Amino acid sequence: MTNANNEKNSINITNVSSQNTKNLNMTDQVKQLLNKQKEVSDVKVVNSDKELFIAAEIKHMDRFRIKEIEKKLKKLTEDNYPNHNVTLSTDMKIFLELDELEKKVNEKNMSKKKIEKELKRIKSLSEEQT
């Protein structure tokens, strides 16, 4: 009887975890995907219909390989979300800007137009820094 209960419990745990993955929105899925990478310490993501803007915080010890890591993270995201234009930044200023926008999006129901306008502003900031 004990074995049957243990098998049943592990099956329930598996079902719960697979259901949670399916119910996540796109930004949470991207965060999960990138946070699994050993070089990443935190990720902020905001998306519009066709745009996916990501700011990744890279662990201090891995910063000397930052260009290689950026390329890897961007390719990983593009492979998983081919229908979106992916912009990825590891710049701390962009990370903080995206963090603020992410909080606003989660707290208020911002219109798609307003989100796109903010993404465009942040994207122009990131291009200035490059």
C-alpha positions in Angstrom: 0.0 0.0 0.0 2.8 2.4 0.8 4.4 2.0 -2.7 1.0 2.7 -4.4 0.7 5.9 -2.3 4.2 7.1 -3.1 3.7 6.4 -6.8 0.4 8.3 -6.8 2.0 11.3 -5.0 4.9 11.5 -7.5 2.4 11.4 -10.3 0.4 14.3 -8.8 3.6 16.4 -8.4 4.5 15.8 -12.0 1.0 16.8 -13.2 1.0 20.0 -11.2 4.4 21.1 -12.5 3.5 20.4 -16.2 0.2 22.3 -15.7 2.0 25.3 -14.2 4.3 25.6 -17.2 1.4 25.6 -19.6 -0.4 28.3 -17.7 2.5 30.7 -17.5 2.3 33.8 -19.7 5.0 34.5 -22.2 7.1 36.8 -20.1 7.2 34.2 -17.3 8.2 31.5 -19.7 11.1 33.6 -21.1 12.2 34.3 -17.5 12.2 30.6 -16.6 14.1 29.8 -19.8 16.8 32.3 -19.2 17.1 31.9 -15.5 18.0 28.3 -16.1 21.3 29.5 -17.6 24.1 29.4 -15.1 25.5 32.8 -16.1 22.2 34.7 -15.4 21.3 36.0 -12.0 18.1 37.9 -12.9 15.9 38.6 -15.9 13.3 41.3 -16.7 11.0 40.8 -19.7 8.3 43.0 -21.3 6.6 42.1 -24.5 4.2 43.5 -27.0 2.5 41.7 -29.9 5.7 41.1 -31.9 8.4 42.6 -29.7 10.2 40.8 -26.8 12.5 43.0 -24.8 14.8 41.3 -22.3 17.3 42.7 -19.8 19.5 40.1 -18.2 21.7 40.6 -15.2 24.8 38.5 -15.7 26.7 37.0 -12.7 29.8 39.0 -11.8 32.2 36.2 -12.5 30.8 35.7 -16.1 30.9 39.4 -17.1 34.2 39.0 -18.9 32.4 36.8 -21.5 29.4 39.2 -21.8 29.3 39.4 -25.6 29.3 35.6 -25.9 26.6 35.2 -23.2 24.4 37.9 -24.8 24.6 36.1 -28.2 23.8 32.7 -26.5 20.8 34.1 -24.6 19.4 36.0 -27.6 19.7 32.9 -29.9 18.1 30.7 -27.2 15.2 33.2 -27.0 14.8 33.6 -30.8 14.8 29.8 -31.2 12.0 29.5 -28.7 10.0 32.5 -29.9 10.6 32.8 -33.6 7.6 35.0 -34.2 9.0 37.8 -32.0 11.6 40.5 -32.6 14.0 39.9 -29.7 16.0 42.7 -28.1 18.4 41.7 -25.3 20.5 43.9 -23.2 22.9 43.2 -20.3 23.3 46.9 -19.5 22.3 47.8 -15.9 20.6 51.0 -16.8 18.4 49.1 -19.3 17.8 46.4 -16.7 16.5 49.1 -14.2 14.4 50.8 -16.9 12.8 47.5 -17.9 12.3 46.6 -14.2 10.3 49.8 -13.7 8.2 49.1 -16.9 7.6 45.6 -15.8 6.3 46.8 -12.4 4.0 49.3 -14.1 2.6 46.7 -16.5 2.0 44.3 -13.6 0.4 46.9 -11.3 -1.7 48.7 -13.8 -3.4 47.6 -17.0 -1.3 49.6 -19.4 -2.6 49.9 -23.0 -0.6 48.0 -25.7 0.1 51.4 -27.3 1.6 52.8 -24.0 3.7 49.6 -23.5 5.0 49.8 -27.1 5.9 53.5 -26.6 7.9 52.7 -23.5 9.6 49.8 -25.2 10.6 52.0 -28.0 12.0 54.6 -25.6 14.0 51.9 -23.7 15.2 50.4 -27.0 16.5 53.8 -28.1 18.4 54.1 -24.8 19.9 50.7 -25.4 21.0 51.6 -28.9 22.7 54.8 -27.6 24.8 52.8 -25.2 26.1 50.4 -27.8 
